[in-house]
Amino acid sequence: MNATTGTAPPRVVSGSQPYTSAQGTVYAPGICAETVESEALFLGRVTLPAGERTKAHVHARHESAFYMLSGGEVALWTGERLQERAVARPGDYLFIPAGVPHVAVNLSSSEPAVFIGSRNEPTAQESVVMRPELDALVP
């Protein structure tokens, strides 16, 4: 922390150790509380392996935004009963409001889906509420 301003100094982050999140994606944090002492922001690379899906979950207190860098198509299921389906492709932006249950499914059997992800919650291991009772609703 900067003693004068009370904020962390500007930094360049070259990369960090990837980890698998509780919901099943591989996160490589860039900007977060752990790497730069961010107080309100997470920015990192998020990968959904080929043919895989996330577990049903909710981010109770924060919004999430993603930009799809590469891969095939990804189905995003949202809503209280995961009844809404949208398809993302490279070049698309995704927005997930706080409190909305969701599941992402990588429809490619050969290519990982790679995103840049951001959220207004700074920790690398984000607060997430798993919703296992919804998992069977997504094919």
C-alpha positions as CSV (number, residue, x, y, z in Angstrom):
1,M,0.0,0.0,0.0
2,N,1.1,3.5,-0.7
3,A,1.4,5.3,2.6
4,T,0.4,8.7,1.0
5,T,-2.7,7.6,-0.9
6,G,-3.7,4.4,1.0
7,T,-3.8,2.6,-2.3
8,A,-1.7,-0.1,-3.9
9,P,0.9,1.2,-6.4
10,P,0.5,0.7,-10.2
11,R,2.0,-2.7,-11.3
12,V,2.6,-4.9,-14.3
13,V,1.6,-8.6,-13.6
14,S,3.3,-11.1,-15.9
15,G,1.1,-14.0,-15.0
16,S,0.2,-16.2,-12.1
17,Q,-0.4,-19.8,-11.2
18,P,-3.6,-21.2,-12.7
19,Y,-6.1,-23.0,-10.5
20,T,-9.3,-24.9,-11.0
21,S,-12.3,-23.1,-9.5
22,A,-15.1,-24.8,-7.5
23,Q,-17.3,-24.4,-10.5
24,G,-14.9,-26.2,-12.9
25,T,-13.1,-23.5,-14.9
26,V,-9.4,-22.9,-14.9
27,Y,-8.5,-19.4,-13.6
28,A,-5.2,-17.6,-14.2
29,P,-5.5,-14.4,-12.1
30,G,-3.9,-11.3,-13.4
31,I,-5.2,-8.4,-11.4
32,C,-6.7,-9.3,-8.0
33,A,-6.3,-8.8,-4.3
34,E,-3.6,-11.4,-4.1
35,T,-1.4,-10.1,-7.0
36,V,-1.7,-6.3,-6.7
37,E,-3.8,-5.6,-3.6
38,S,-6.8,-4.7,-5.7
39,E,-9.7,-3.6,-3.5
40,A,-12.6,-4.1,-5.9
41,L,-11.5,-5.7,-9.2
42,F,-10.5,-9.1,-10.6
43,L,-9.2,-9.5,-14.1
44,G,-7.8,-12.8,-15.5
45,R,-7.8,-15.5,-18.0
46,V,-10.5,-18.1,-17.7
47,T,-10.5,-21.4,-19.6
48,L,-13.3,-24.0,-20.0
49,P,-11.7,-27.2,-21.2
50,A,-13.0,-28.9,-24.4
51,G,-16.2,-30.7,-23.9
52,E,-16.6,-29.6,-20.3
53,R,-19.1,-27.6,-18.4
54,T,-19.2,-25.6,-15.2
55,K,-21.2,-26.7,-12.2
56,A,-24.4,-24.7,-11.6
57,H,-23.6,-21.7,-9.4
58,V,-24.4,-18.1,-8.4
59,H,-22.3,-15.1,-7.6
60,A,-24.4,-13.7,-4.9
61,R,-22.6,-10.3,-4.5
62,H,-20.8,-9.5,-7.7
63,E,-21.3,-9.0,-11.4
64,S,-19.0,-10.8,-13.9
65,A,-18.1,-9.9,-17.5
66,F,-16.2,-12.0,-20.0
67,Y,-14.7,-11.5,-23.5
68,M,-14.3,-14.8,-25.5
69,L,-10.8,-14.9,-27.0
70,S,-10.8,-18.4,-28.6
71,G,-12.5,-21.7,-28.9
72,G,-15.7,-23.0,-30.5
73,E,-19.2,-22.3,-29.2
74,V,-20.1,-22.1,-25.6
75,A,-23.7,-22.4,-24.4
76,L,-24.6,-20.2,-21.4
77,W,-27.6,-21.4,-19.5
78,T,-29.1,-18.8,-17.1
79,G,-32.2,-18.2,-15.0
80,E,-33.8,-19.6,-11.8
81,R,-34.3,-23.0,-13.5
82,L,-31.5,-22.5,-16.1
83,Q,-34.2,-22.1,-18.7
84,E,-32.5,-19.4,-20.8
85,R,-29.8,-20.4,-23.4
86,A,-27.4,-18.1,-25.3
87,V,-24.5,-19.1,-27.4
88,A,-21.1,-17.3,-27.3
89,R,-18.4,-17.4,-29.9
90,P,-14.9,-15.8,-30.1
91,G,-15.3,-12.1,-30.1
92,D,-18.5,-12.1,-28.0
93,Y,-18.9,-10.4,-24.6
94,L,-20.8,-12.1,-21.8
95,F,-22.4,-10.4,-18.8
96,I,-23.7,-12.3,-15.7
97,P,-25.5,-10.2,-13.1
98,A,-25.1,-10.9,-9.4
99,G,-27.6,-13.5,-8.1
100,V,-28.3,-15.2,-11.5
101,P,-27.8,-19.0,-11.5
102,H,-25.8,-20.1,-14.5
103,V,-23.9,-22.9,-16.3
104,A,-21.5,-22.7,-19.2
105,V,-21.0,-25.6,-21.5
106,N,-18.1,-25.8,-24.0
107,L,-19.8,-27.3,-27.1
108,S,-16.4,-28.1,-28.7
109,S,-15.0,-31.6,-28.2
110,S,-11.5,-30.4,-29.3
111,E,-10.9,-26.8,-28.4
112,P,-10.8,-25.2,-24.9
113,A,-12.8,-22.0,-24.6
114,V,-10.6,-19.1,-23.5
115,F,-11.9,-15.9,-22.0
116,I,-10.7,-12.7,-20.3
117,G,-12.9,-12.4,-17.3
118,S,-13.5,-9.5,-14.9
119,R,-15.7,-9.0,-11.8
120,N,-16.2,-6.4,-9.1
121,E,-14.9,-8.7,-6.4
122,P,-11.2,-8.8,-6.0
123,T,-10.1,-12.2,-4.7
124,A,-8.6,-14.9,-6.8
125,Q,-10.8,-17.6,-5.2
126,E,-14.1,-15.7,-5.6
127,S,-17.1,-16.0,-3.4
128,V,-19.4,-18.4,-5.2
129,V,-22.6,-20.3,-4.1
130,M,-22.8,-23.8,-5.7
131,R,-26.3,-24.8,-6.8
132,P,-26.0,-28.6,-7.3
133,E,-29.8,-29.1,-7.4
134,L,-29.7,-27.3,-10.8
135,D,-27.0,-29.3,-12.5
136,A,-29.3,-32.0,-14.0
137,L,-31.4,-29.3,-15.7
138,V,-28.7,-28.6,-18.3
139,P,-28.1,-31.3,-21.0
